[in-house]
Amino acid sequence: PAMKHVAAYMLCVLGGNANPSANDIKKVLEAAEATVDDGAINNIIESLGGKSAEEVEKLIADGKGKMANVGGGGGGGGGG
């Protein structure tokens, strides 16, 4: 799922909806005129359903830490 799906879920949770449905997340995405991916929304609900904003933030932070260990590629060559 894209970050926009996670962000829409988080907006619902921060707005007081502790357990957003797929329809709740779709409404947020549609309000932002973002494309809706039902599969991604279902994955978010399966992965994050019922988790508090603090728990989701911790999951994101843990994921960022893992990505930092992967490293990145070298810089591209200069155009000339």
PyRosetta script that sets phi, psi and omega in degrees:
from pyrosetta import init, pose_from_sequence

init()
pose = pose_from_sequence("PAMKHVAAYMLCVLGGNANPSANDIKKVLEAAEATVDDGAINNIIESLGGKSAEEVEKLIADGKGKMANVGGGGGGGGGG")
pose.set_psi(1, 147.8)
pose.set_omega(1, 178.8)
pose.set_phi(2, -79.0)
pose.set_psi(2, 160.8)
pose.set_omega(2, 179.2)
pose.set_phi(3, -59.9)
pose.set_psi(3, -28.3)
pose.set_omega(3, -179.8)
pose.set_phi(4, -62.4)
pose.set_psi(4, -31.2)
pose.set_omega(4, 178.4)
pose.set_phi(5, -72.0)
pose.set_psi(5, -40.6)
pose.set_omega(5, 176.7)
pose.set_phi(6, -64.9)
pose.set_psi(6, -42.8)
pose.set_omega(6, -179.7)
pose.set_phi(7, -62.2)
pose.set_psi(7, -41.6)
pose.set_omega(7, 178.8)
pose.set_phi(8, -63.9)
pose.set_psi(8, -40.8)
pose.set_omega(8, 177.0)
pose.set_phi(9, -60.9)
pose.set_psi(9, -47.0)
pose.set_omega(9, -178.7)
pose.set_phi(10, -62.9)
pose.set_psi(10, -39.2)
pose.set_omega(10, 178.0)
pose.set_phi(11, -60.8)
pose.set_psi(11, -40.1)
pose.set_omega(11, 177.1)
pose.set_phi(12, -63.0)
pose.set_psi(12, -46.2)
pose.set_omega(12, -178.4)
pose.set_phi(13, -64.5)
pose.set_psi(13, -46.5)
pose.set_omega(13, -179.8)
pose.set_phi(14, -65.5)
pose.set_psi(14, -24.4)
pose.set_omega(14, 177.4)
pose.set_phi(15, -82.6)
pose.set_psi(15, 1.4)
pose.set_omega(15, 175.9)
pose.set_phi(16, 107.0)
pose.set_psi(16, -1.7)
pose.set_omega(16, 178.5)
pose.set_phi(17, -94.0)
pose.set_psi(17, 98.2)
pose.set_omega(17, -173.3)
pose.set_phi(18, -67.4)
pose.set_psi(18, -21.9)
pose.set_omega(18, -177.6)
pose.set_phi(19, -141.6)
pose.set_psi(19, 75.9)
pose.set_omega(19, -175.4)
pose.set_phi(20, -64.1)
pose.set_psi(20, 143.6)
pose.set_omega(20, 175.5)
pose.set_phi(21, -88.2)
pose.set_psi(21, 171.4)
pose.set_omega(21, 176.4)
pose.set_phi(22, -59.7)
pose.set_psi(22, -38.6)
pose.set_omega(22, -179.9)
pose.set_phi(23, -65.3)
pose.set_psi(23, -38.4)
pose.set_omega(23, 177.6)
pose.set_phi(24, -60.8)
pose.set_psi(24, -44.7)
pose.set_omega(24, -178.9)
pose.set_phi(25, -66.8)
pose.set_psi(25, -40.6)
pose.set_omega(25, 177.5)
pose.set_phi(26, -59.5)
pose.set_psi(26, -41.7)
pose.set_omega(26, -179.7)
pose.set_phi(27, -60.0)
pose.set_psi(27, -41.3)
pose.set_omega(27, 179.2)
pose.set_phi(28, -64.7)
pose.set_psi(28, -46.8)
pose.set_omega(28, -179.2)
pose.set_phi(29, -63.6)
pose.set_psi(29, -42.4)
pose.set_omega(29, -179.9)
pose.set_phi(30, -66.5)
pose.set_psi(30, -35.0)
pose.set_omega(30, 177.7)
pose.set_phi(31, -63.9)
pose.set_psi(31, -29.8)
pose.set_omega(31, 178.3)
pose.set_phi(32, -91.1)
pose.set_psi(32, 5.2)
pose.set_omega(32, -177.8)
pose.set_phi(33, 56.6)
pose.set_psi(33, 35.4)
pose.set_omega(33, 177.4)
pose.set_phi(34, -93.8)
pose.set_psi(34, 153.4)
pose.set_omega(34, 176.8)
pose.set_phi(35, -70.4)
pose.set_psi(35, 145.9)
pose.set_omega(35, -177.2)
pose.set_phi(36, -107.1)
pose.set_psi(36, 128.0)
pose.set_omega(36, 177.1)
pose.set_phi(37, -117.4)
pose.set_psi(37, 103.9)
pose.set_omega(37, -176.1)
pose.set_phi(38, -59.3)
pose.set_psi(38, -38.3)
pose.set_omega(38, 179.2)
pose.set_phi(39, -63.0)
pose.set_psi(39, -42.4)
pose.set_omega(39, 179.5)
pose.set_phi(40, -66.4)
pose.set_psi(40, -39.6)
pose.set_omega(40, 178.9)
pose.set_phi(41, -63.6)
pose.set_psi(41, -43.1)
pose.set_omega(41, 178.6)
pose.set_phi(42, -63.3)
pose.set_psi(42, -38.4)
pose.set_omega(42, 176.9)
pose.set_phi(43, -63.4)
pose.set_psi(43, -40.6)
pose.set_omega(43, 178.9)
pose.set_phi(44, -62.6)
pose.set_psi(44, -45.6)
pose.set_omega(44, -178.8)
pose.set_phi(45, -63.3)
pose.set_psi(45, -41.5)
pose.set_omega(45, 178.3)
pose.set_phi(46, -64.5)
pose.set_psi(46, -39.7)
pose.set_omega(46, -176.1)
pose.set_phi(47, -80.3)
pose.set_psi(47, -38.6)
pose.set_omega(47, -170.6)
pose.set_phi(48, -112.7)
pose.set_psi(48, -7.9)
pose.set_omega(48, -175.3)
pose.set_phi(49, -48.5)
pose.set_psi(49, 124.2)
pose.set_omega(49, 177.6)
pose.set_phi(50, 83.2)
pose.set_psi(50, -4.4)
pose.set_omega(50, 179.6)
pose.set_phi(51, -82.0)
pose.set_psi(51, 143.4)
pose.set_omega(51, 178.4)
pose.set_phi(52, -75.2)
pose.set_psi(52, 167.1)
pose.set_omega(52, 177.5)
pose.set_phi(53, -58.3)
pose.set_psi(53, -40.0)
pose.set_omega(53, -179.7)
pose.set_phi(54, -63.9)
pose.set_psi(54, -40.1)
pose.set_omega(54, 179.0)
pose.set_phi(55, -66.4)
pose.set_psi(55, -39.5)
pose.set_omega(55, 178.8)
pose.set_phi(56, -67.3)
pose.set_psi(56, -41.9)
pose.set_omega(56, 177.8)
pose.set_phi(57, -59.5)
pose.set_psi(57, -40.2)
pose.set_omega(57, 178.8)
pose.set_phi(58, -65.4)
pose.set_psi(58, -41.3)
pose.set_omega(58, 177.6)
pose.set_phi(59, -60.9)
pose.set_psi(59, -42.1)
pose.set_omega(59, 179.1)
pose.set_phi(60, -64.6)
pose.set_psi(60, -44.3)
pose.set_omega(60, 179.8)
pose.set_phi(61, -63.0)
pose.set_psi(61, -41.9)
pose.set_omega(61, 177.9)
pose.set_phi(62, -61.7)
pose.set_psi(62, -40.8)
pose.set_omega(62, 179.1)
pose.set_phi(63, -65.4)
pose.set_psi(63, -39.3)
pose.set_omega(63, 177.6)
pose.set_phi(64, -63.1)
pose.set_psi(64, -39.4)
pose.set_omega(64, 178.7)
pose.set_phi(65, -62.5)
pose.set_psi(65, -39.9)
pose.set_omega(65, 178.6)
pose.set_phi(66, -66.7)
pose.set_psi(66, -39.0)
pose.set_omega(66, 179.9)
pose.set_phi(67, -67.3)
pose.set_psi(67, -32.2)
pose.set_omega(67, 179.2)
pose.set_phi(68, -63.4)
pose.set_psi(68, -31.6)
pose.set_omega(68, -179.6)
pose.set_phi(69, -75.0)
pose.set_psi(69, -19.7)
pose.set_omega(69, -179.2)
pose.set_phi(70, -72.0)
pose.set_psi(70, -37.2)
pose.set_omega(70, -179.6)
pose.set_phi(71, 83.9)
pose.set_psi(71, 175.6)
pose.set_omega(71, -178.6)
pose.set_phi(72, -130.1)
pose.set_psi(72, 171.0)
pose.set_omega(72, 178.3)
pose.set_phi(73, -78.3)
pose.set_psi(73, 169.8)
pose.set_omega(73, 177.9)
pose.set_phi(74, -72.4)
pose.set_psi(74, 164.3)
pose.set_omega(74, 178.5)
pose.set_phi(75, -68.0)
pose.set_psi(75, 153.7)
pose.set_omega(75, 178.5)
pose.set_phi(76, -73.3)
pose.set_psi(76, 159.2)
pose.set_omega(76, 178.4)
pose.set_phi(77, -68.7)
pose.set_psi(77, 152.1)
pose.set_omega(77, 179.1)
pose.set_phi(78, -73.5)
pose.set_psi(78, 139.3)
pose.set_omega(78, 176.6)
pose.set_phi(79, -76.0)
pose.set_psi(79, 148.8)
pose.set_omega(79, -177.5)
pose.set_phi(80, -150.2)
pose.dump_pdb("model.pdb")
